[in-house]
Amino acid sequence: MISKAESKRLMKYIDRFPSTRTLVVGDVMLDHYIWGNVSRISPEAPVPVVNVTKESVLLGAATNVVNNIHSLGGKVDVCGVIGHDEAGRQLTRMLRAQGIHTDGLIVESGRPTTIKTRVIAHSQQVVRFDRETKVGIDRDTHRRIFEYVKRQANDGLDAIVLSDYSKGVVTKDLVRDLVKLAKRKDLIVSVDPKVNHFGIYRGVTILTPNTQEASIGSKIEIQDDESLLRAGTLLLKRLKCNAVLVTRGEHGMSLFERGGRVTHIATVAREVFDVTGAGDTVISALTLAMAANADMVDAARLSNYAAGIVVGVVGTATLKPDELKRRISAG
């Protein structure tokens, strides 16, 4: 059970969210959901036939992080790359409809806007298909992103979230330049990592890998507390960051901080229906709390409560400050 003192402290950080300003840099995309029912197997192949009942399109990846921060009450801007296509225009319209500025969205010729389409039947994902490219951004796009981030950093920015989905925006050169800028401006840099990019995150403030990502990134298979400790400590040392927060599903989270402190946080999820977007919620709530002057442990605890809510919802989900407060109050 959470103590009254801790509950009050976490609530105080949530109340400060509206005074924070965050910039999300990374791979923007649309999450397209096709919902339906299955009652038979196709006579053409041993696959289910989905009778479509509805479709929905949501902001995904970096824009889901934006959506989460905005929903939780923080001021947020976005910087990423879209294609010269209808999906890019739709993504832009969706952000603008929420009052989020889109001048940080850069159109790169020849690059499609990423779309992930998931077919869901009876609350289960049947199949997913992606429209995307993973080629790294060109030099001019890099320059335009960095110039945009510099302008934001000179205008009262508190934190940068790097939302890396391996679609070509978060490159080694971009991370290097943004980390240097953040150190000059005393900005938080948080990263939701991808396993094939672990080597490029050197010098960021905090990294939030899940257990599998931490295992691959450290080259230590995490099977128990001892191997978890070795993996987290190695990542912290190798990447020279302030902290590594390993998200462990039903086992909660483990926070490794520079200086040797390790904090294990038990899960608060009541039911788990869908982990889609849970990492986005963790990085959003964690960064907001740190921008609101929470220490690493309190920020991790708050993000754990946020994740415990969204995994109970099918599809990418966001939450409001009052929902988060209610869950914290409930312990």
ZALODREN-971032 format. One record per residue (C-alpha): y negated, z, x. Coordinates in pm, whole numbers, plus 50000, padded with zeros to 5 digits. Example, Ala and Ser with C-alpha at 12.3 -4.5 7.8 and 13.67 -1.06 7.14 Angstrom:
BEGIN
<r y="50450" z="50780" x="51230"/>
<r y="50106" z="50714" x="51367"/>
***
This chain:
BEGIN
<r y="50000" z="50000" x="50000"/>
<r y="49647" z="49924" x="50113"/>
<r y="49419" z="50226" x="50157"/>
<r y="49099" z="50263" x="49954"/>
<r y="48894" z="50247" x="50273"/>
<r y="49058" z="49921" x="50381"/>
<r y="49025" z="49773" x="50033"/>
<r y="48655" z="49857" x="50023"/>
<r y="48603" z="49709" x="50370"/>
<r y="48775" z="49380" x="50282"/>
<r y="48573" z="49355" x="49958"/>
<r y="48254" z="49394" x="50162"/>
<r y="48344" z="49090" x="50372"/>
<r y="48412" z="48883" x="50059"/>
<r y="48065" z="48975" x="49930"/>
<r y="47921" z="48838" x="50255"/>
<r y="48090" z="48497" x="50221"/>
<r y="47785" z="48332" x="50056"/>
<r y="47572" z="48414" x="50362"/>
<r y="47808" z="48229" x="50600"/>
<r y="47790" z="47864" x="50703"/>
<r y="48097" z="47672" x="50817"/>
<r y="48156" z="47313" x="50927"/>
<r y="48504" z="47164" x="50882"/>
<r y="48586" z="46886" x="51129"/>
<r y="48910" z="46692" x="51104"/>
<r y="49139" z="46467" x="50910"/>
<r y="49015" z="46414" x="50554"/>
<r y="49254" z="46282" x="50291"/>
<r y="49342" z="46264" x="49924"/>
<r y="49645" z="46441" x="49775"/>
<r y="49781" z="46226" x="49495"/>
<r y="50029" z="46392" x="49258"/>
<r y="50259" z="46214" x="49013"/>
<r y="50410" z="46462" x="48768"/>
<r y="50711" z="46396" x="48548"/>
<r y="51059" z="46485" x="48430"/>
<r y="51406" z="46378" x="48541"/>
<r y="51685" z="46332" x="48288"/>
<r y="51903" z="46068" x="48451"/>
<r y="52007" z="45898" x="48775"/>
<r y="51912" z="45536" x="48836"/>
<r y="52196" z="45283" x="48786"/>
<r y="52049" z="45084" x="49079"/>
<r y="52084" z="45358" x="49341"/>
<r y="52179" z="45730" x="49353"/>
<r y="51820" z="45848" x="49300"/>
<r y="51655" z="46035" x="49011"/>
<r y="51447" z="45841" x="48759"/>
<r y="51115" z="46020" x="48708"/>
<r y="50952" z="45979" x="48368"/>
<r y="50582" z="46010" x="48459"/>
<r y="50377" z="46240" x="48236"/>
<r y="50051" z="46269" x="48431"/>
<r y="49877" z="46201" x="48760"/>
<r y="49615" z="46395" x="48953"/>
<r y="49414" z="46341" x="49269"/>
<r y="49292" z="46637" x="49476"/>
<r y="49102" z="46686" x="49800"/>
<r y="49355" z="46732" x="50080"/>
<r y="49385" z="46831" x="50448"/>
<r y="49037" z="46897" x="50594"/>
<r y="48878" z="46843" x="50254"/>
<r y="49114" z="47101" x="50103"/>
<r y="48983" z="47345" x="50364"/>
<r y="48631" z="47251" x="50251"/>
<r y="48740" z="47304" x="49891"/>
<r y="48883" z="47647" x="49974"/>
<r y="48573" z="47765" x="50159"/>
<r y="48346" z="47634" x="49883"/>
<r y="48559" z="47798" x="49612"/>
<r y="48547" z="48131" x="49798"/>
<r y="48168" z="48114" x="49801"/>
<r y="48090" z="48008" x="50158"/>
<r y="47841" z="47739" x="50249"/>
<r y="48035" z="47447" x="50394"/>
<r y="47991" z="47094" x="50527"/>
<r y="48250" z="46839" x="50633"/>
<r y="48280" z="46589" x="50915"/>
<r y="48560" z="46335" x="50928"/>
<r y="48653" z="45968" x="50906"/>
<r y="48724" z="45754" x="50600"/>
<r y="48799" z="45388" x="50545"/>
<r y="48590" z="45124" x="50379"/>
<r y="48805" z="45143" x="50066"/>
<r y="48825" z="45282" x="49715"/>
<r y="49006" z="45596" x="49831"/>
<r y="48719" z="45673" x="50068"/>
<r y="48468" z="45621" x="49790"/>
<r y="48669" z="45842" x="49556"/>
<r y="48691" z="46119" x="49815"/>
<r y="48314" z="46099" x="49867"/>
<r y="48248" z="46117" x="49492"/>
<r y="48476" z="46420" x="49455"/>
<r y="48295" z="46611" x="49729"/>
<r y="47952" z="46522" x="49593"/>
<r y="48057" z="46636" x="49246"/>
<r y="48097" z="46985" x="49395"/>
<r y="47759" z="46972" x="49564"/>
<r y="47905" z="46922" x="49913"/>
<r y="47710" z="46696" x="50148"/>
<r y="47896" z="46386" x="50264"/>
<r y="47666" z="46261" x="50541"/>
<r y="47927" z="46382" x="50791"/>
<r y="48185" z="46134" x="50660"/>
<r y="48199" z="45837" x="50897"/>
<r y="48340" z="45498" x="50794"/>
<r y="48544" z="45342" x="51072"/>
<r y="48623" z="44974" x="51039"/>
<r y="48994" z="44896" x="51006"/>
<r y="49096" z="45256" x="50932"/>
<r y="49229" z="45335" x="50583"/>
<r y="49145" z="45659" x="50406"/>
<r y="49460" z="45871" x="50423"/>
<r y="49644" z="45928" x="50093"/>
<r y="49957" z="46142" x="50049"/>
<r y="50140" z="46081" x="49723"/>
<r y="50387" z="46343" x="49602"/>
<r y="50620" z="46292" x="49308"/>
<r y="50687" z="46626" x="49134"/>
<r y="50956" z="46681" x="48869"/>
<r y="51041" z="47021" x="48717"/>
<r y="50817" z="47196" x="48974"/>
<r y="51014" z="47037" x="49262"/>
<r y="50893" z="46767" x="49501"/>
<r y="51118" z="46462" x="49467"/>
<r y="50963" z="46237" x="49731"/>
<r y="50640" z="46186" x="49924"/>
<r y="50492" z="45866" x="50061"/>
<r y="50189" z="45832" x="50290"/>
<r y="49925" z="45565" x="50341"/>
<r y="49761" z="45633" x="50677"/>
<r y="49705" z="45548" x="51040"/>
<r y="49747" z="45790" x="51331"/>
<r y="49550" z="45593" x="51588"/>
<r y="49282" z="45796" x="51765"/>
<r y="48918" z="45744" x="51668"/>
<r y="48717" z="45499" x="51876"/>
<r y="48444" z="45599" x="52122"/>
<r y="48155" z="45527" x="51886"/>
<r y="48311" z="45740" x="51610"/>
<r y="48358" z="46024" x="51860"/>
<r y="47991" z="46001" x="51953"/>
<r y="47879" z="46002" x="51589"/>
<r y="48096" z="46305" x="51506"/>
<r y="47970" z="46501" x="51806"/>
<r y="47606" z="46418" x="51728"/>
<r y="47656" z="46534" x="51369"/>
<r y="47815" z="46861" x="51482"/>
<r y="47531" z="46921" x="51728"/>
<r y="47276" z="46883" x="51449"/>
<r y="47467" z="47132" x="51235"/>
<r y="47501" z="47376" x="51525"/>
<r y="47123" z="47375" x="51564"/>
<r y="47079" z="47460" x="51196"/>
<r y="47229" z="47807" x="51154"/>
<r y="47602" z="47732" x="51176"/>
<r y="47845" z="48026" x="51209"/>
<r y="48184" z="47859" x="51254"/>
<r y="48370" z="47534" x="51307"/>
<r y="48716" z="47478" x="51159"/>
<r y="48924" z="47209" x="51328"/>
<r y="49165" z="47083" x="51062"/>
<r y="49420" z="46878" x="51254"/>
<r y="49673" z="46668" x="51064"/>
<r y="49742" z="46425" x="51352"/>
<r y="49561" z="46136" x="51185"/>
<r y="49346" z="46055" x="51486"/>
<r y="49024" z="46253" x="51440"/>
<r y="49103" z="46569" x="51640"/>
<r y="49139" z="46433" x="51993"/>
<r y="49150" z="46602" x="52333"/>
<r y="48800" z="46478" x="52419"/>
<r y="48654" z="46591" x="52086"/>
<r y="48805" z="46940" x="52112"/>
<r y="48676" z="46975" x="52468"/>
<r y="48322" z="46875" x="52367"/>
<r y="48318" z="47095" x="52057"/>
<r y="48450" z="47402" x="52246"/>
<r y="48176" z="47361" x="52509"/>
<r y="47914" z="47331" x="52236"/>
<r y="48052" z="47632" x="52046"/>
<r y="48040" z="47851" x="52357"/>
<r y="47676" z="47758" x="52416"/>
<r y="47588" z="47834" x="52053"/>
<r y="47820" z="48139" x="52015"/>
<r y="48017" z="47978" x="51730"/>
<r y="48366" z="48061" x="51605"/>
<r y="48616" z="47775" x="51648"/>
<r y="48934" z="47815" x="51444"/>
<r y="49220" z="47566" x="51447"/>
<r y="49503" z="47489" x="51208"/>
<r y="49718" z="47315" x="51472"/>
<r y="49969" z="47035" x="51491"/>
<r y="50264" z="47071" x="51728"/>
<r y="50203" z="46750" x="51921"/>
<r y="49846" z="46862" x="51998"/>
<r y="49900" z="47216" x="52126"/>
<r y="49779" z="47130" x="52475"/>
<r y="49435" z="47018" x="52356"/>
<r y="49322" z="47344" x="52189"/>
<r y="49232" z="47526" x="52509"/>
<r y="48939" z="47765" x="52470"/>
<r y="48918" z="47785" x="52090"/>
<r y="48857" z="48120" x="51923"/>
<r y="49173" z="48145" x="51714"/>
<r y="49478" z="47932" x="51636"/>
<r y="49694" z="47964" x="51321"/>
<r y="50038" z="47807" x="51382"/>
<r y="50334" z="47874" x="51156"/>
<r y="50661" z="47995" x="51308"/>
<r y="50800" z="47648" x="51368"/>
<r y="50477" z="47526" x="51527"/>
<r y="50457" z="47836" x="51747"/>
<r y="50819" z="47782" x="51856"/>
<r y="50760" z="47420" x="51954"/>
<r y="50420" z="47488" x="52111"/>
<r y="50554" z="47769" x="52328"/>
<r y="50896" z="47611" x="52386"/>
<r y="51047" z="47945" x="52279"/>
<r y="51266" z="47943" x="51968"/>
<r y="51143" z="48230" x="51753"/>
<r y="51450" z="48408" x="51615"/>
<r y="51354" z="48775" x="51626"/>
<r y="51069" z="49013" x="51714"/>
<r y="51133" z="48983" x="52086"/>
<r y="51114" z="48602" x="52094"/>
<r y="50811" z="48612" x="51861"/>
<r y="50633" z="48845" x="52103"/>
<r y="50709" z="48619" x="52399"/>
<r y="50598" z="48304" x="52214"/>
<r y="50272" z="48450" x="52084"/>
<r y="50182" z="48602" x="52420"/>
<r y="50256" z="48277" x="52602"/>
<r y="50043" z="48068" x="52363"/>
<r y="49754" z="48311" x="52398"/>
<r y="49769" z="48294" x="52778"/>
<r y="49827" z="47920" x="52803"/>
<r y="49547" z="47819" x="52564"/>
<r y="49299" z="48082" x="52683"/>
<r y="49191" z="48156" x="52327"/>
<r y="49083" z="48491" x="52179"/>
<r y="49370" z="48517" x="51933"/>
<r y="49679" z="48348" x="51788"/>
<r y="49777" z="48419" x="51427"/>
<r y="50140" z="48319" x="51362"/>
<r y="50205" z="48271" x="50991"/>
<r y="50566" z="48362" x="50916"/>
<r y="50626" z="48284" x="50549"/>
<r y="50816" z="48562" x="50375"/>
<r y="50783" z="48773" x="50693"/>
<r y="50403" z="48778" x="50672"/>
<r y="50184" z="48722" x="50977"/>
<r y="50162" z="48836" x="51339"/>
<r y="49826" z="48849" x="51516"/>
<r y="49815" z="48829" x="51897"/>
<r y="49478" z="48921" x="52049"/>
<r y="49343" z="48889" x="52399"/>
<r y="49387" z="49225" x="52564"/>
<r y="49745" z="49266" x="52443"/>
<r y="49709" z="49404" x="52089"/>
<r y="49970" z="49271" x="51846"/>
<r y="49943" z="49339" x="51472"/>
<r y="50218" z="49257" x="51222"/>
<r y="50106" z="49205" x="50862"/>
<r y="50359" z="49212" x="50577"/>
<r y="50351" z="48936" x="50315"/>
<r y="50189" z="49011" x="49979"/>
<r y="50322" z="48700" x="49800"/>
<r y="50494" z="48791" x="49473"/>
<r y="50651" z="48451" x="49400"/>
<r y="50661" z="48137" x="49613"/>
<r y="50658" z="47806" x="49426"/>
<r y="50485" z="47574" x="49674"/>
<r y="50353" z="47628" x="50028"/>
<r y="50153" z="47302" x="50017"/>
<r y="49803" z="47377" x="50140"/>
<r y="49880" z="47742" x="50224"/>
<r y="49777" z="47683" x="50585"/>
<r y="49445" z="47546" x="50462"/>
<r y="49389" z="47864" x="50260"/>
<r y="49474" z="48084" x="50559"/>
<r y="49233" z="47909" x="50796"/>
<r y="48960" z="47907" x="50529"/>
<r y="48975" z="48276" x="50440"/>
<r y="49028" z="48378" x="50803"/>
<r y="48724" z="48184" x="50925"/>
<r y="48503" z="48302" x="50640"/>
<r y="48593" z="48664" x="50711"/>
<r y="48522" z="48625" x="51083"/>
<r y="48190" z="48454" x="51004"/>
<r y="48115" z="48756" x="50780"/>
<r y="48163" z="48979" x="51089"/>
<r y="48517" z="49100" x="51015"/>
<r y="48726" z="49182" x="51321"/>
<r y="49040" z="48977" x="51384"/>
<r y="49278" z="49219" x="51210"/>
<r y="49072" z="49250" x="50892"/>
<r y="49018" z="48874" x="50884"/>
<r y="49394" z="48817" x="50916"/>
<r y="49470" z="49071" x="50642"/>
<r y="49223" z="48905" x="50409"/>
<r y="49370" z="48560" x="50476"/>
<r y="49717" z="48703" x="50408"/>
<r y="49606" z="48811" x="50061"/>
<r y="49456" z="48467" x="49998"/>
<r y="49777" z="48289" x="50102"/>
<r y="49983" z="48525" x="49885"/>
<r y="49800" z="48392" x="49580"/>
<r y="49808" z="48016" x="49645"/>
<r y="50182" z="47994" x="49726"/>
<r y="50243" z="48098" x="49365"/>
<r y="50085" z="47772" x="49243"/>
<r y="50245" z="47426" x="49253"/>
<r y="50027" z="47182" x="49448"/>
<r y="49725" z="47245" x="49668"/>
<r y="49525" z="47531" x="49519"/>
<r y="49198" z="47714" x="49571"/>
<r y="49089" z="48059" x="49463"/>
<r y="48772" z="48239" x="49363"/>
<r y="48631" z="48555" x="49522"/>
<r y="48714" z="48759" x="49210"/>
<r y="49081" z="48651" x="49225"/>
<r y="49100" z="48758" x="49587"/>
<r y="48936" z="49092" x="49507"/>
<r y="49180" z="49155" x="49222"/>
<r y="49479" z="49094" x="49449"/>
<r y="49340" z="49323" x="49716"/>
<r y="49272" z="49593" x="49454"/>
<r y="49629" z="49560" x="49332"/>
<r y="49752" z="49625" x="49686"/>
***
